[in-house]
Each structure stands twice: as C-alpha cells, then as structure tokens.
Amino acid sequence: MKAVILARGLGTRMRRADDGAALNDAQRAAAEAGVKAMMPLEQGRPFLHFVISALADAGVHEICLVVAPDAAAIQRHFHFELTLRRVRIAFAVQPEPRGTADALAAAEGFTKGERFLALNADNYYPVEAYRGLAALPGAGVAGFDRVALVRQGNIPLDRIRHYALLKTGPDGRLVDVVEKPDERTWAAMGDEALVSMNLWAFTPAIFEACRRIAPSARGELELPDAVRLAIRELGLAIDVVPCKAPVFDLSSRADVSTVSALLKGARVVL
C-alpha cells in the first residue's frame, strides 16, 4: 500500500521559542527553519525517519512526501544521503501553502488510482493504526481514544480539546468531523467520542472532493471540508477504526525532548 505524508507545513509553532525548551544546535536550527519533520532526535535521526519506519513495519513501502518548492535539502537527504532498504520515497510539490486538501491533491499522480494512507509529518502514529486502516476494503479514519492519547503519549488534555472529534453513525461509519468543538459540543458528544489525528485511508474519490470544496474562513482548502463533501455529495463511506494507543505529537519546541525520550530505542530501518 502507498502513503502520502503531508510535510508542507510552515512550522509556525515550532519557530516560536518556548520557555524551558532545551535544544541542541541542530535541533534549534531545525526549529528556526520550521522543518518539524526533520527535527533530529534519538542519535541525530530526523523525526521523519521514525514515522517512515513505522509505516514500513505495517507493510507500507511506497511513500510520497508533499513538500514546499524550496525543500531541496529534504529531497537530497532521502535520495542521496540514505540507503533505503524497505521503502521507496517520492516527492510531490505543493507550490503554495493553500491548506491540507490542496496538499493532498498535489500527490494525486503518485497514488495512480489506488487506495492510500494519508497522514501528518509531525505525528508518530502506532503501527496498529496503520495496519487497521490498510486492512479496510475502502476508506477509513483512525479514531483515537483520548485517555490513551493523554496517558500514554505526550498530548495534554487541553491540547486535545482543540482537536477534531469524529461523529459516527449506528453503522460505525463517519458522519462528520467536528473541529475544535466548544464546551457544549464536547460534552454532548460524550467521553467515548474518538479523536481525529488526521490519519486516513482514502480512495481516489477524495481528490474529486478536494477539487470541489471552497476555501474555508481561513482562506485555505482544508481536508475536513473535503471529507464532508465526499461523504455527503459523493457517497464515500468512511469506516472509523478505533485505536487505544498514543500518538506522539511534535508540534512545538517543548515537545522535542519528550518525544525524543518516547522514541528512545525505537528500531528504525528505512
């Protein structure tokens, strides 16, 4: 199976200096450049190595990184500085930062009409979540248990309150993605509502949805809007795969030391 990793983000939060965030010179340089995915962690390995190795562990060996036009250093790193044994890395360029749906659409040629996984470059997802999505016959989304995210990973509850919740129907399929729910909505959906960490399995129908959405209030073409359109107008059925496991989130400088410790000793084979 193939995977598309959205690595075009501007890294705005990572660029901000966090009080008490002790970084070495290489980490500070990566933070100032906003390239979260290439943040050096355990033994100097970039965070993205861990993400890609976990995908390979799940049987996903063809990977496309969606990057900015000025990402020559990342392309050089994967094409010339490494010996890749388990994965093949391709690149797709998103010319301007026009949102996550636009970023995904940049990789349409790579997918060649096949099902594929889509994920963030700054999250380390559990292998079992990849496997669960890969085993589906169609589209799907990983729904994470909020208790596991808080207790087993590095994501505090107040950060999760800003994430999207998944609204499901009686058949266990996705009905809606509820972004940044307010207090009333959070309470109404209940403690069992699963959290979206932007890990998906998509069919080619998602690209049609990405082309048909309008810019959001932020002026961006956003993936949750494309998902809603795909469900409501294209009839795309999206299964929700529950996952009681942590996601390691590399959002800011304050996350670097914690995520590095959580990944200490992790086997990385690319």
Backbone as a ProteinNet text record, in pm:
[ID]
protein_1_A
[PRIMARY]
MKAVILARGLGTRMRRADDGAALNDAQRAAAEAGVKAMMPLEQGRPFLHFVISALADAGVHEICLVVAPDAAAIQRHFHFELTLRRVRIAFAVQPEPRGTADALAAAEGFTKGERFLALNADNYYPVEAYRGLAALPGAGVAGFDRVALVRQGNIPLDRIRHYALLKTGPDGRLVDVVEKPDERTWAAMGDEALVSMNLWAFTPAIFEACRRIAPSARGELELPDAVRLAIRELGLAIDVVPCKAPVFDLSSRADVSTVSALLKGARVVL
[TERTIARY]
84.2	0	87.8	32.8	105.1	62.8	147.3	114.5	159.2	78	110.3	129.5	246.5	278.7	277.9	193.8	182	292.4	395.9	514.5	538.4	432.7	447.3	427.3	385.4	350.2	457.6	413.5	505.9	580.8	535.3	604.8	600.7	488.2	479	503.2	438.3	456.1	598.5	659.6	796.1	894.9	864.6	954.8	957	846.6	839.3	927.8	1003	1086	997.5	1008.8	932.2	1020.9	970.8	1048	1078.2	1203.8	1242.7	1267.3	1254.1	1278.2	1426.7	1495.2	1639.6	1666.4	1720.6	1751	1900.3	1954.8	2093	2099	2218.8	2233.6	2158.1	2166.1	2098.7	1947.4	1899.1	1754.8	1707.8	1787.4	1749.5	1744.5	1839	1839.9	1715	1676	1555.8	1431.2	1428.5	1313.2	1300.4	1411.5	1408.2	1370.5	1402.8	1365.5	1220.8	1160.1	1021.6	1002	1111.2	1100.9	1086.5	966.5	942.7	977.1	940.8	960.4	1107.5	1195.8	1339.1	1409.3	1333.8	1391.6	1476	1606.6	1690.2	1657.1	1635.5	1600	1702.5	1658.7	1745.3	1857.7	1981.9	2101.3	2107.4	2045.9	2050.3	1957.6	1879.2	1787.3	1672.8	1635.9	1519.2	1391.3	1298.4	1170	1102.9	1115.7	1050.9	1101	1224.2	1273.9	1187.4	1150.8	1070.8	931.9	875	742.6	745.2	842.5	851.2	881.5	967.4	999.5	876.5	792.6	669.1	575.4	568.5	488.4	540.2	670.9	728.5	697.5	698.6	663.2	521.1	434.6	295.2	274.3	383	371.6	349	371.1	355.4	495.4	524	661.1	677.7	568.4	576.4	519.8	604.2	569.9	598.9	504.6	521.8	520.2	620	626.7	580.3	476.9	430.8	508.8	585	677.9	661.1	730.9	733.7	832.7	824.1	918.3	1063.3	1088.7	1227.2	1278.9	1223.4	1259.5	1369.8	1461.3	1567.9	1651.5	1672.3	1754.4	1689	1556.4	1485.8	1493.8	1475.1	1483.2	1623.8	1723.3	1860.9	1888.1	1834.5	1856.2	1804.8	1682.8	1624.4	1672.1	1711.4	1752	1902.1	1983.1	2127.9	2204.6	2150.2	2225.4	2192.1	2090.5	2046.9	2050.8	2066.3	2044.9	1911.6	1813.4	1678.2	1661.5	1627.2	1611.6	1466.9	1381.1	1242.2	1140.6	1180.1	1083.1	1135.6	1041.3	1072.4	1006.4	1084.4	1036.9	1020.4	900.9	873.7	837.8	835.8	802.4	695.1	608.2	511.5	524.4	518.5	538.8	404.6	376.2	262.1	317.1	286.6	351	329.8	208.9	178.8	107	121.9	55.8	-92.9	-170.6	-312.7	-403	-348	-430.5	-403.6	-456.1	-427.1	-492.3	-611.1	-673.7	-593.6	-544.4	-460.8	-329.9	-274.5	-151	-174.4	-284.2	-313.9	-332.4	-400.6	-425.8	-296	-190.3	-61.9	-5.4	-50.4	3.1	-85.3	-184.7	-276.9	-203.8	-107.9	-34.4	41	90.4	163.2	72.9	-52.3	-141.1	-187.8	-193.3	-227	-357.5	-457.2	-587.9	-601.3	-502.5	-505.6	-547	-593.1	-614.1	-479.5	-483.5	-358.3	-386.2	-284.7	-292.5	-250.2	-305.6	-265.5	-244.4	-136.6	-101.6	-18.5	-9	74.2	220.3	309	452.1	500.8	421.3	468.1	399.5	341.2	283.3	345.6	381.8	426.7	309.1	253.5	133.6	171.2	84.4	111.7	97	180.1	177.7	41.8	-23.7	-153	-259.1	-246.1	-340.7	-321.4	-196.5	-169.2	-226.4	-200.7	-245.9	-398.4	-465.2	-610.6	-669.2	-611.4	-660.1	-625.4	-506.4	-464.6	-551.9	-606	-687.3	-828.2	-871.2	-1005.9	-1017.3	-1137.3	-1155	-1168.7	-1207	-1228.1	-1163.7	-1235.9	-1181.8	-1201.3	-1116.9	-1128	-1052.3	-1077.5	-1006.7	-977.1	-860.6	-826.5	-889.2	-963.2	-1024.4	-955.4	-890.8	-806.9	-879.5	-856.7	-910.9	-837.7	-912.7	-848.7	-770	-813.6	-740.8	-603.6	-598.3	-469.9	-378.1	-434.4	-352.6	-286.4	-361.2	-309.3	-214.8	-254.8	-179.3	-57.5	-61.9	47.7	139	95.7	175.4	220.5	230.7	279.4	177.8	49.7	-51.3	-135.7	-124.9	-206.5	-352.8	-440.4	-583	-623	-560.5	-601	-566.8	-466.1	-436.1	-538.7	-577.9	-676.8	-809.3	-840.4	-965.8	-973	-858	-855.3	-853.2	-853.6	-853.1	-995.9	-1006.9	-1137.4	-1186.9	-1317.9	-1381.7	-1454.1	-1467.5	-1531.7	-1674.7	-1767.5	-1908.1	-1942.1	-1986.8	-2014.3	-2162.7	-2203	-2340.1	-2355.2	-2476.5	-2501.2	-2420.1	-2382.1	-2304	-2155.3	-2114.8	-1973.5	-1897.3	-1970.1	-1903.8	-1908	-1816.2	-1802.4	-1920.1	-1976.4	-2083	-2029.7	-1940.5	-1888.6	-1758.9	-1679.7	-1559	-1589.8	-1595.1	-1632.6	-1504.3	-1469.1	-1341.3	-1353	-1252.3	-1243.4	-1379.1	-1436.6	-1570.1	-1571.6	-1678.9	-1692.3	-1732.4	-1744.7	-1772.3	-1901.5	-2004.3	-2133.7	-2124.7	-2059.2	-2046.8	-1961	-1851	-1761.5	-1840	-1919.3	-1997.9	-2105.3	-2170.2	-2279.4	-2229.3	-2110.2	-2057.8	-2012.7	-1985	-1954.6	-1808.3	-1772.6	-1633.5	-1584.2	-1677.2	-1636.6	-1609.8	-1638.4	-1613.9	-1464.8	-1434	-1294.9	-1235.3	-1104.3	-1030.9	-967.1	-976.5	-906.1	-766	-667.3	-529.6	-482.6	-579	-551.8	-476.3	-521.6	-467.5	-581.5	-568.3	-677.5	-633.3	-730.5	-716.9	-816.8	-770.2	-856.8	-861.3	-972.7	-985.5	-968.7	-958	-938.9	-1050.2	-1166.1	-1277.4	-1240.1	-1144	-1109.9	-1053.6	-990.5	-931.6	-1040.1	-1148.8	-1261	-1316.7	-1326.5	-1376.2	-1282.2	-1151.9	-1054.6	-1069.3	-1104.3	-1120.2	-1249.3	-1348.2	-1480.4	-1506.1	-1423.9	-1450	-1407.5	-1469.9	-1432.9	-1336.9	-1261.8	-1173.8	-1252.9	-1191.5	-1253	-1248	-1296.3	-1292.3	-1148.3	-1054.7	-912.1	-850.5	-930.9	-879.8	-803.3	-823.4	-749.7	-844.5	-792	-865.1	-831.4	-925.6	-897.9	-953.8	-874.9	-909.5	-1042.3	-1072.5	-1203.1	-1321.3	-1308.2	-1414.7	-1427.9	-1314.1	-1317.5	-1380	-1351.2	-1409.3	-1561.6	-1606.8	-1753	-1819.9	-1759.6	-1817.4	-1818.6	-1710.2	-1702.3	-1812.5	-1842.8	-1947.7	-2084.8	-2110.7	-2246	-2282.9	-2184.5	-2215.8	-2164.8	-2059.7	-2003.5	-2037	-2100.1	-2139.8	-2025.3	-1914.6	-1800	-1827.4	-1815.2	-1830.5	-1693.1	-1682.3	-1554.7	-1571	-1506.3	-1510.6	-1420.3	-1463.2	-1383.4	-1314.5	-1182.1	-1102.8	-1060	-1121.2	-1083.7	-941.3	-870.9	-731.9	-704.4	-673.9	-637.7	-486.2	-421.8	-275.6	-237.6	-117.8	-77.9	-28.8	-34.7	28.3	127.1	249.4	349.9	348.4	317.3	291.9	408.6	468.3	582.9	536.2	465.5	409.1	500	566.3	643.3	777.9	860.7	991.6	979.3	873.8	854.2	831.1	791.6	765.8	891.9	998	1114.2	1175.1	1205.1	1271.5	1182.4	1052.3	960.2	946.3	926.6	912	1041	1153.9	1282.4	1295.2	1252.6	1259	1162.4	1043.1	944.4	991.2	1069.5	1118.2	1255.2	1308.3	1441.6	1441.6	1535.2	1546.2	1456.5	1375.7	1288.3	1370.9	1332.1	1402.4	1365	1465.9	1442.5	1518.1	1443.1	1501.6	1425	1492.2	1430.4	1461.6
-119.8	0	124.9	234.9	361	452.8	551.5	652.3	789	888.4	1028.7	1099.7	1158	1229.4	1378.8	1451.6	1596	1667.2	1707.5	1766.8	1909.6	1976	2111.1	2220.4	2183	2281.7	2386.4	2503.3	2615.3	2605.2	2518.4	2503.1	2627.8	2699.2	2826.9	2810.8	2710.5	2689.8	2646.3	2568.1	2523.8	2639.5	2739.6	2854.2	2939	2935.7	3015.7	2955.8	3039.1	2992.3	2964.6	2842.7	2805.4	2816.4	2876.9	2885.6	2746	2723.9	2596.9	2485.2	2512	2408.2	2404.3	2304.4	2291.6	2214.8	2282.2	2220.1	2229.1	2126.9	2138.1	2222.2	2246	2335.9	2286.3	2156.5	2101	2110.9	2085.9	2096.5	2239.9	2332.3	2473	2520.9	2474.6	2513.1	2460.8	2335.9	2278.5	2353.8	2391.5	2464.6	2601.3	2670.4	2803.8	2799.3	2686.4	2669.8	2622.8	2578.8	2533.2	2395.8	2319.6	2186	2081.3	2071.3	1980.9	1836.4	1791.9	1651.6	1612.2	1709.1	1679.7	1713	1734.1	1760.4	1640.9	1660.2	1548.6	1507.8	1377.6	1326.3	1223.1	1104	997.8	968.7	975.6	950.8	1039.9	1157.2	1250.4	1218.4	1113.2	1076.7	1176.3	1217.8	1305.1	1233.4	1309.2	1254.5	1175.7	1224.4	1160.1	1017.8	987.3	850.3	754.4	795.8	710.3	689.1	795.9	786.7	689.2	703.1	619.5	474.8	452.8	316.1	244.8	317.5	257.4	220.2	303.1	268.5	139.7	128.4	6.7	-115.2	-98.1	-208.1	-257.1	-166.2	-200.3	-248.9	-262	-310.8	-203.8	-78	33.2	73.2	50	66	173.1	225.1	333.7	460	561	679.3	804.8	898.1	1027.8	1137.4	1222.6	1338.3	1461.4	1527.1	1651.9	1765.4	1839.3	1938.7	2072	2171.6	2304.1	2305.9	2406.4	2414.2	2425.8	2480.1	2500.4	2385.4	2266.2	2152.6	2066.3	2128.4	2052.5	1973.6	2028.2	1958.1	1828	1829	1706.8	1604.9	1649.2	1556.8	1498.8	1581.4	1533.5	1430.8	1456.5	1366.2	1226	1216.4	1084.7	1018.9	1097	1038.8	1011.3	1085.2	1072.1	1043	1077	1060.6	931.2	859.3	738.4	618.6	500.7	376	320.2	321.6	278.9	131.3	52	-92.2	-137.4	-65	-111.5	-20.1	100.6	196.2	262.9	312.6	398.2	533.2	638.2	772.7	855	909.8	1004.4	1138.7	1241.4	1375.7	1437.9	1513.5	1596.3	1736.8	1835.5	1974.3	2047.2	2106.8	2197.3	2339	2404.9	2533.2	2639.6	2647	2746.3	2677.1	2731	2670.6	2703.2	2633.7	2663.5	2569	2494	2407.6	2259.9	2178.3	2035.6	1962.6	2005.3	1941.1	1969.3	2090.4	2125.7	2047.3	2027.6	1949.3	1805.5	1747.4	1609.8	1597.6	1694.9	1690.7	1690.6	1748.3	1751.3	1611.8	1513.4	1377.3	1284.6	1338.8	1252.3	1164.9	1221.1	1143.9	1027.2	1044.6	937.5	818.6	843.3	734.8	647.5	700.9	624.7	546.9	609.8	548	439.8	425.5	321.3	379.4	291.6	331.9	369.1	459.9	502.4	555.5	561.2	625.3	770.5	857.5	998	1034.2	1107.8	1137.6	1263.2	1313.8	1430.1	1389.4	1481.9	1456.3	1478	1547.8	1579.4	1494.8	1381.3	1286.2	1149.1	1083.2	943.9	857.4	784.5	704.7	559.8	490.2	349.7	260.6	159.1	67	1.9	-30	-97.5	-10.3	121.6	209.4	201.8	200.3	183.4	51.1	-55.6	-187.7	-195.8	-135.8	-138.1	-68.8	44.6	117.7	45.2	-11.6	-81.7	-203.8	-264.1	-384.6	-356.8	-231.4	-197.9	-216.2	-247	-255.5	-119.1	-16.9	116.3	223.8	334.9	448.6	430.1	497.1	487.4	598.6	613.5	710.3	645.5	672.2	623	713.8	654.7	729.2	695.2	792.9	766.5	793.7	703.5	716.7	829.5	926.4	1044.2	1010.7	910.7	871.4	817.2	733.2	678.4	788.4	885.1	994.8	1072.4	1094	1173.7	1092.3	971.7	893.9	824.5	787.7	710	790.2	907.7	987.4	1118.3	1219.3	1349.9	1460.9	1424.1	1524	1555.4	1674.7	1711	1729.3	1714.6	1722.3	1856.7	1965	2095.5	2109.5	2037.3	2039	1956	1843.3	1758.1	1830.9	1920.6	1995.1	2080.8	2101	2178.8	2089.5	1958.1	1865.5	1835.3	1769.4	1733.3	1602.5	1594.4	1471	1409.2	1277.1	1204.2	1168.9	1210.3	1176.4	1057.2	948.6	826.3	792.6	713.7	667.5	531.6	476.8	345.5	233.4	252.4	150.3	163.1	258.9	276.8	356.5	411.8	490.9	639.3	711.2	852.7	931.5	1017.7	1108.6	1249.8	1291.1	1427.2	1435.8	1535.1	1570.5	1701.8	1696.6	1813.7	1881.1	1989.6	2055.3	2151.6	2148.5	2238.4	2255.7	2146.8	2155.1	2246.9	2324.9	2409.3	2323.2	2385	2310.5	2229.9	2291.7	2223.1	2103.3	2121.5	2012.2	1900	1937.5	1838	1751.7	1816.3	1742.8	1657.7	1711.8	1640	1514.9	1519	1403.7	1292.7	1326.7	1224.2	1184.7	1118	1079	974.3	903.1	795.8	844.8	971.5	1023	1014.8	961.3	940.3	1066.2	1079	1196.9	1169.2	1265	1254.6	1313.8	1235.6	1284.1	1291.7	1302.6	1320.2	1202.1	1082.2	959.7	890.3	877.9	832.9	724	647.4	566.4	623.9	656.2	718.4	637.3	651.2	604.6	726.7	707.1	822.9	926.1	890.2	985.6	1110.9	1100.7	1217	1330.3	1296.9	1402	1485.3	1420.9	1495.5	1590.2	1542.5	1627.2	1743.9	1720.6	1828.4	1936.8	1896.7	1994.1	2073.9	2016.9	2079.8	2170	2164.8	2247.2	2392	2480.6	2622	2649.7	2758.5	2793.2	2812.9	2777.1	2792.7	2939.2	2965.3	3101.4	3150.9	3057.8	3095	3114.4	3094	3110.7	2991	2872.5	2753	2643.8	2554.9	2435.5	2325.5	2291.6	2207.6	2067.7	1969.7	1829.9	1791.8	1836.6	1801.5	1845.2	1958.8	2003.1	1907.4	1860.1	1764.5	1633	1591.8	1467.6	1481.2	1593.4	1614.7	1610.4	1678.2	1678.6	1537.8	1463.4	1327.2	1238.6	1256.5	1177.2	1218.1	1347.8	1397.8	1405.6	1433.8	1454.2	1343	1274.8	1169.3	1030.2	1024.8	895.6	810.6	872.7	796.3	744.2	613.8	551.3	544.1	600.9	605	531.4	416.4	339.3	403.6	399.2	450.8	332.5	337.3	232.2	280.9	228.4	272.2	229.5	315.5	285.9	336.5	244.4	280.9	276.1	371.6	380.1	526	561.7	702.5	744.9	875.3	940.1	1040.3	1035.6	1130.5	1252.7	1366	1487.9	1584.3	1619.3	1711.2	1846.1	1920.4	2048.5	2166.5	2164.1	2280.8	2238.4	2335.3	2305.8	2232.9	2262.7	2198.1	2048.3	2001.7	1859	1779.7	1847.2	1777.9	1679.3	1722.9	1634.1	1517.7	1543.2	1437	1332.9	1378.1	1284.7	1207.3	1272.6	1204.1	1092.4	1119.7	1017.1	902.3	934.9	830.8	740.3	793.6	715.9	653.5	674	620.5	468.2	417.8	274.2	218.4	302.2	253.8	204.9	92.2	35.2	112.8	163.3	237.5	171.5	120.7	62.8	117.1	195.2	254.4	172.5
0	0	0	-47.5	-53	61.4	87.8	189.1	140.9	173.2	143.3	276.9	294.6	418.4	389.2	461	440.9	517.9	446.7	509.4	464.1	415	359.9	464.6	588.6	690.6	712.9	755.1	776.1	908.5	999.1	1127.5	1213.1	1210.5	1282	1431.1	1491.7	1635.8	1668.7	1580.8	1606.2	1597.2	1518	1505.4	1631.8	1708.2	1829.7	1938.5	2007.1	2118.2	2238.7	2294.9	2414.1	2536.6	2641.6	2765.1	2816.8	2851.2	2910	2810.5	2681.2	2580.9	2548.6	2602.3	2582.4	2453.9	2352.9	2224.9	2198	2129.8	2086.3	1958.9	1909.5	1795.3	1672.2	1645	1528	1542.8	1661.7	1686.1	1675.8	1727.1	1721	1575.3	1494	1352.9	1281.7	1311.9	1251.6	1297	1425.2	1478.2	1412	1397.5	1338.9	1191	1125.1	985	969.8	1080.1	1077	1016.2	1002	940.4	1050.7	1104.5	1217.9	1184.1	1066.1	1030.3	1028.4	1006.3	1001.3	1133.2	1238.6	1370.1	1414.5	1440.9	1484.8	1628.7	1647.1	1780.2	1824.7	1857	1905.9	1806.9	1856.6	1776.3	1651.8	1660	1549.7	1434.2	1447.5	1339	1329.7	1209.3	1195	1238.1	1291.8	1334.4	1222.2	1099.7	986.4	963.8	1002.1	989.9	1071.3	1192.4	1279.7	1219	1164.2	1102.7	985.6	899.6	779.9	816.7	914.8	956.6	1011.1	1086.5	1137.8	1023.9	920.5	803.8	738.8	726.2	668	754.1	886.7	976.8	950	905.3	877.5	734.1	658.7	521.9	417.4	453.9	359.8	312.5	186.3	138.2	30.2	-22.4	-121.4	-58.5	-46.5	31.6	-49.2	-42.5	-108.7	-3.2	-5.7	83.1	5.9	56.3	-3.9	61.3	-17.9	35.2	-36.5	14.9	-45.2	-162.4	-248.3	-360.7	-318.1	-198.7	-154	-67.1	-83.5	2.3	-58.6	-128.7	-194.5	-94.8	24.4	124.1	168.4	182.7	221.6	108.4	-13.3	-126.3	-138.5	-121.2	-128.7	-18.1	101.1	214.1	182.3	131.2	108.3	-20.5	-118.9	-246.2	-256.1	-180.9	-198.6	-69.8	45.5	169.6	243.1	198.3	266.8	172.5	230.4	158.6	205.5	117.5	152.2	118.9	221.7	202.6	200.9	272.5	285.4	219	184.5	131.2	5.2	-73.3	-187.5	-160.9	-175.8	-142.6	-270.4	-287.2	-395.3	-333.3	-415.9	-367.7	-456.7	-394.4	-465.9	-409.7	-494.3	-452.3	-447.2	-333.1	-319.6	-337.8	-449	-478.7	-372.3	-315.7	-213.6	-97.6	23.6	140.5	144.2	61.1	44.9	123	218.6	300.9	279.1	371.7	370.7	253.4	210.7	94.7	-31.6	-44	-158.5	-156	-35.1	-22.5	-65.7	-21.5	-58.9	-209.9	-269.3	-413	-494.1	-437.9	-508.1	-531	-451.8	-460.6	-543.3	-612.8	-686.8	-788.9	-858.2	-957.3	-896.8	-776.8	-708.3	-678.5	-640.8	-597.3	-713.1	-834.4	-954.1	-939.8	-879.3	-870.2	-765.5	-678.9	-576.4	-441.4	-351.5	-212.1	-151.8	-55.4	7.7	147.1	229.1	359.3	345.4	430.3	436.2	581.8	609.7	748.2	758.5	880.7	909.8	922.6	890	905.1	1047.3	1130.6	1265.9	1372.7	1332.3	1427.2	1405.9	1515.9	1511.1	1552.9	1455	1478.5	1512	1584.7	1616.3	1493.8	1486.4	1372.9	1358.9	1472	1463.3	1396.2	1406.6	1338.4	1187.2	1142.5	1000	949.7	1024.3	981.6	975.9	1074.9	1075.9	955.2	918.2	801.2	671.6	665.9	544.1	518	623.3	608.6	558.3	559.3	513.6	362.1	313.6	168.2	101.7	180.6	124.7	209.4	225.9	300.1	450.2	527.5	672.3	741.5	870.3	952.9	1087.2	1140.8	1273.9	1378	1470.8	1580.2	1709.5	1770.2	1886.3	2017.2	2111.5	2246.4	2318	2369.2	2428.5	2554.1	2630.1	2751.6	2714.7	2612.1	2568.4	2516.9	2445.1	2393.9	2507.2	2615.3	2727.1	2814.4	2851.1	2949.9	2892.2	2765.1	2708.7	2616.6	2578.3	2486.3	2547.7	2464.6	2512.4	2488	2468	2433.3	2555.9	2611.7	2728	2689.2	2787.4	2760.6	2701.6	2747	2694.6	2546	2498.6	2355.6	2279.1	2335.8	2270.3	2254	2347.3	2337.5	2211.5	2147.8	2023.3	1899.5	1920.4	1808.1	1763.3	1649.9	1596.6	1657.5	1679.7	1722.4	1603.2	1606.1	1498.1	1537.6	1456.3	1479.1	1390.4	1452.7	1378.6	1380	1283.1	1275.4	1340.9	1343	1404	1339.4	1212.9	1142.6	1166.7	1251.9	1281.5	1177.8	1082.1	979.1	1012.9	953.3	981.5	925.8	1009.8	969.4	952.5	1044.3	1038.3	1117.5	1082.6	1156.8	1228	1360.6	1440.4	1487.7	1421.7	1450.5	1568.3	1653.7	1768.7	1837.8	1888.6	1948.7	2070.7	2083.5	2201.5	2320.9	2437.7	2560.5	2549.8	2494.6	2485.2	2391.4	2277.8	2181.8	2238.3	2303.9	2365.4	2464	2548.7	2648.7	2582.4	2479.9	2414.1	2341.9	2287.8	2214.9	2308.1	2434.7	2533.6	2538.6	2649.3	2671.6	2572.2	2509.4	2418.8	2276.8	2248.7	2114.1	2081.9	1966.9	1929	1866.8	1881.3	1835.9	1700	1610.7	1483.2	1496.9	1456.4	1449.9	1304.7	1212.9	1069.4	1009.2	1042.7	983.2	909.9	777.6	691.8	595.8	550.1	429.2	329.9	211.8	112.1	-16.5	-85.1	-222.8	-313.7	-444.8	-534	-527.7	-473	-464.9	-387.2	-297.4	-214.4	-300.4	-412.3	-495.6	-563.4	-604	-659.7	-554.6	-430.5	-322.2	-297.3	-302.7	-282.5	-389.9	-511.1	-619	-606.1	-540.4	-538.5	-418.3	-315.4	-197.6	-222	-145.3	-145.7	-31	-37	74.9	203.9	314.4	445.6	488.2	609.3	663.2	675.8	687.1	695.7	557.8	452.3	317.2	265.9	330.3	291.9	244.3	163.1	119.8	220.3	304.7	420.7	403.4	448.4	430.5	497.9	619.5	677.6	590.4	522.2	431.9	313.3	263.2	152.2	196.8	319.2	372.1	382.7	434.8	446.8	308.8	212.1	78.4	18.9	41.3	-12.5	45	174.3	238	187	185.7	159.6	12.1	-72.6	-213.5	-304.5	-263.9	-347.2	-295.2	-177.5	-122.5	-71.5	-34.9	14	155.2	173.2	305.2	371.3	491.2	563	695.3	707.4	831.2	935.5	1061.5	1172.2	1240	1247.6	1310.8	1448.4	1557	1691.8	1725.8	1797.6	1833.9	1975.5	2065.6	2203	2216.2	2157	2158	2143.1	2186.5	2180.7	2042.9	2020.2	1906.2	1963.5	1917.8	1965.9	1874.6	1933.3	1857.3	1870	1756.4	1755.2	1702.4	1786.2	1743	1772.2	1887.4	1930.7	1987.7	2018	2075.3	2208.6	2282.7	2412.5	2398.8	2279.6	2258.8	2226.8	2189.4	2133.5	2231.9	2353.1	2448.3	2488.1	2505	2544.4	2434.2	2311.7	2200.3	2178.5	2193.2	2179.5	2282	2405.8	2510.3	2480.3	2430.2	2399.4	2285.5	2194.8	2081.2	2106	2223.6	2255.5	2240.1	2165.6	2145.6	2036.9	1974.5	1867.1	1748.7	1692.6	1578.7	1452.6	1384.4	1261.4	1147.7	1050.3	931.2	810.9	730.7	614.1	488.2
[MASK]
++++++++++++++++++++++++++++++++++++++++++++++++++++++++++++++++++++++++++++++++++++++++++++++++++++++++++++++++++++++++++++++++++++++++++++++++++++++++++++++++++++++++++++++++++++++++++++++++++++++++++++++++++++++++++++++++++++++++++++++++++++++++++++++++++++++++++++++

